[in-house]
């Protein structure tokens, strides 16, 4: 009987544990000059401030894959939201961090900060062409329900 009660309790709690993570909403701005901005407006988990890694949508990839290169990543606290902790951002494609570690402490509680793509192997800033799905992840953001926006700026 005890096992049955524990199993039922686990089944009731599992959905809330699966959906506890924060989230990001994607918006796409396509400019006539060829620039595209893919933005993620993020809200950290209410308990620990985390968000799951977020892959670009098929619509975003259709605009930039094979035609654009990553020019800049800009991060700022969302106006009117809860300020985030200083946190790290990685932007990956095929498992490679396109920021080359320059996303460490990119999220700031009050300031807008940005970085250019960087190759830690070559020790040079560079502009990688988009050839596959891009995924953005945030680490070390611990303020519950914090709000921040990440702009991924692409050019032709």
C-alpha positions as CSV (number, residue, x, y, z in Angstrom):
1,X,0.0,0.0,0.0
2,X,2.8,2.4,0.9
3,X,4.4,1.8,-2.6
4,X,1.1,2.6,-4.3
5,X,0.7,5.8,-2.4
6,X,4.3,6.8,-3.2
7,X,3.8,6.0,-6.9
8,X,0.7,8.0,-7.1
9,X,2.3,10.9,-5.3
10,X,5.3,10.8,-7.7
11,X,3.0,10.8,-10.7
12,X,1.2,13.8,-9.4
13,X,4.4,15.8,-8.7
14,X,6.2,14.8,-11.9
15,X,4.4,17.2,-14.2
16,X,5.2,20.2,-11.9
17,X,8.8,19.2,-11.8
18,X,9.0,18.9,-15.6
19,X,7.5,22.3,-16.2
20,X,9.3,24.1,-13.3
21,X,12.1,25.5,-15.5
22,X,12.1,29.1,-16.8
23,X,11.3,29.9,-20.4
24,X,12.2,32.2,-23.3
25,X,10.0,33.6,-26.0
26,X,11.5,34.1,-29.4
27,X,10.8,37.1,-31.7
28,X,12.3,37.7,-35.1
29,X,13.0,41.1,-36.7
30,X,14.0,41.0,-40.4
31,X,15.3,44.3,-41.7
32,X,15.3,45.2,-45.4
33,X,19.1,45.8,-45.4
34,X,19.7,42.1,-44.6
35,X,20.1,42.3,-40.8
36,X,18.1,39.8,-38.8
37,X,17.7,40.0,-35.0
38,X,16.5,36.8,-33.2
39,X,15.6,37.8,-29.6
40,X,14.8,35.6,-26.6
41,X,12.9,37.4,-23.8
42,X,13.6,35.1,-20.9
43,X,12.1,34.5,-17.5
44,X,14.1,32.4,-15.0
45,X,12.6,29.6,-13.1
46,X,10.7,30.9,-10.0
47,X,12.7,28.6,-7.7
48,X,16.3,28.8,-9.0
49,X,16.4,31.3,-11.9
50,X,17.4,28.8,-14.5
51,X,16.2,28.4,-18.1
52,X,16.5,25.4,-20.4
53,X,18.7,25.7,-23.5
54,X,16.8,27.3,-26.3
55,X,17.3,26.3,-30.0
56,X,16.3,28.7,-32.7
57,X,13.0,28.0,-34.3
58,X,12.6,26.7,-37.9
59,X,11.3,30.1,-38.9
60,X,14.4,31.9,-37.6
61,X,16.7,29.3,-39.2
62,X,15.0,29.6,-42.5
63,X,15.9,33.3,-42.6
64,X,19.6,33.0,-41.6
65,X,20.9,29.5,-42.5
66,X,23.3,29.7,-45.4
67,X,22.9,33.4,-45.9
68,X,23.9,35.2,-42.7
69,X,26.7,35.3,-40.1
70,X,26.6,36.0,-36.4
71,X,27.7,39.6,-35.9
72,X,26.9,40.3,-32.2
73,X,25.1,39.1,-29.1
74,X,23.6,41.7,-26.9
75,X,22.0,41.1,-23.5
76,X,20.0,43.4,-21.2
77,X,17.6,43.2,-18.3
78,X,14.0,43.3,-19.6
79,X,12.4,46.7,-18.8
80,X,10.0,46.4,-15.9
81,X,11.1,42.9,-14.9
82,X,13.0,41.4,-12.0
83,X,16.8,42.1,-12.4
84,X,18.9,39.0,-13.1
85,X,22.1,37.9,-11.5
86,X,25.4,38.2,-13.4
87,X,25.3,35.1,-15.6
88,X,27.0,33.4,-18.5
89,X,25.7,33.0,-22.0
90,X,26.8,30.4,-24.6
91,X,25.7,30.4,-28.2
92,X,26.5,27.1,-29.9
93,X,26.3,25.6,-33.3
94,X,27.4,22.0,-33.9
95,X,28.6,21.9,-30.3
96,X,31.0,24.9,-30.7
97,X,30.6,28.0,-28.5
98,X,30.4,30.8,-31.1
99,X,31.3,33.3,-28.4
100,X,34.5,31.4,-27.5
101,X,34.0,32.0,-23.8
102,X,33.3,35.7,-24.2
103,X,29.8,35.1,-22.9
104,X,31.0,34.8,-19.3
105,X,29.2,37.4,-17.1
106,X,27.5,38.7,-20.2
107,X,24.2,39.0,-18.3
108,X,24.3,42.0,-15.9
109,X,21.7,43.1,-13.4
110,X,21.3,46.7,-14.7
111,X,23.5,47.2,-17.8
112,X,23.2,46.3,-21.4
113,X,26.3,44.3,-22.5
114,X,27.4,42.8,-25.8
115,X,30.1,40.7,-27.4
116,X,31.2,39.7,-30.8
117,X,31.8,36.1,-31.8
118,X,35.2,34.9,-30.8
119,X,37.5,31.9,-31.6
120,X,39.4,30.9,-28.5
121,X,41.5,28.6,-30.8
122,X,42.6,31.4,-33.0
123,X,42.4,34.0,-30.3
124,X,40.6,36.3,-32.7
125,X,37.2,37.8,-33.1
126,X,35.4,36.4,-36.1
127,X,32.0,36.2,-37.8
128,X,30.9,32.6,-38.3
129,X,28.5,31.8,-41.1
130,X,25.3,30.1,-40.0
131,X,25.3,26.5,-41.3
132,X,23.2,24.7,-38.7
133,X,20.8,25.2,-35.8
134,X,21.9,27.7,-33.2
135,X,21.2,27.1,-29.5
136,X,21.5,29.5,-26.6
137,X,22.1,28.6,-23.0
138,X,22.4,30.5,-19.8
139,X,24.3,29.3,-16.7
140,X,24.7,30.7,-13.1
141,X,21.6,32.9,-13.1
142,X,20.1,32.3,-9.7
143,X,17.5,35.0,-9.2
144,X,14.0,33.5,-9.2
145,X,11.7,34.9,-11.9
146,X,14.4,37.2,-13.3
147,X,13.8,38.8,-16.7
148,X,16.4,39.4,-19.4
149,X,16.5,39.6,-23.2
150,X,19.2,38.2,-25.5
151,X,19.5,39.7,-29.0
152,X,21.3,37.6,-31.6
153,X,22.3,40.0,-34.4
154,X,23.0,38.5,-37.8
155,X,24.2,40.2,-41.0
156,X,24.8,39.3,-44.6
